[in-house]
Amino acid sequence: MEGVLRGVPIRLETGTDPVMVRVRLGQAELLVDLGRDLLVPLEPAALPIDAADLVDATAGQRFVLMLWGGRRPTIAGEKGAYFVLTRLGRTCGEVLAATWTRPLIAPLVAAIDLLERSLPSLRPAEWQGCGAVPFRAFAGRGWPLLAGGLDSRQFETTRISFDHQPDEGRFQRPGPL
C-alpha cells in the first residue's frame, strides 16, 4: 500500500510473516515488528522515535463508521464505499473505504497505529468534540482510500498491490536486538 498520511508519503509492505511490516515514511525506512511493538529504523537511522511514550491517547474513544449513500468512486484503482465517521453523535470525518480489503489489512493498520503512537509527527491532532482520530478509526470498514476530517485530508491511498512479491530478506531484523 502507498499513500499520504497527514502530509507524509508512506509505503507499507508485508511478507509471509504478518508481524513484520516494512515501512517507508518520507525518506526514512523502518521495520515494524508487531510481535514486539518495536520500530527498527533502517535508513536514515536518526528517525525521532519516542519509545518512552507508547501510551494510547485515543484508547476508549468509540468511533463509528456509518455507510452513507450508494456512490462508489474509484481511487488507486479500487472502488470505495462512502462512510461518515462519528463519535458520540458528532460527525468527525468521512471515509471512502475498500470494504473487500478488511480481512487483509490488520498488519498494515497495526503498523500505522504503532507509528502514530511512537512518532510525535504522526500523532493525530485533536478535533473539537471528536478528540484525536487515529488511523484505525478510518480503517474500521476496510482500507481507507480517502479519509479526512471536516477540514482536512488525513489519508489518501495512491497505490494498492495485493499481488506484490516482496523480497523476504527485507523483513529480517538487522543484527541482534
Disulfide bonds with the S-S distance in Angstrom:
Cys92-Cys130 1.97
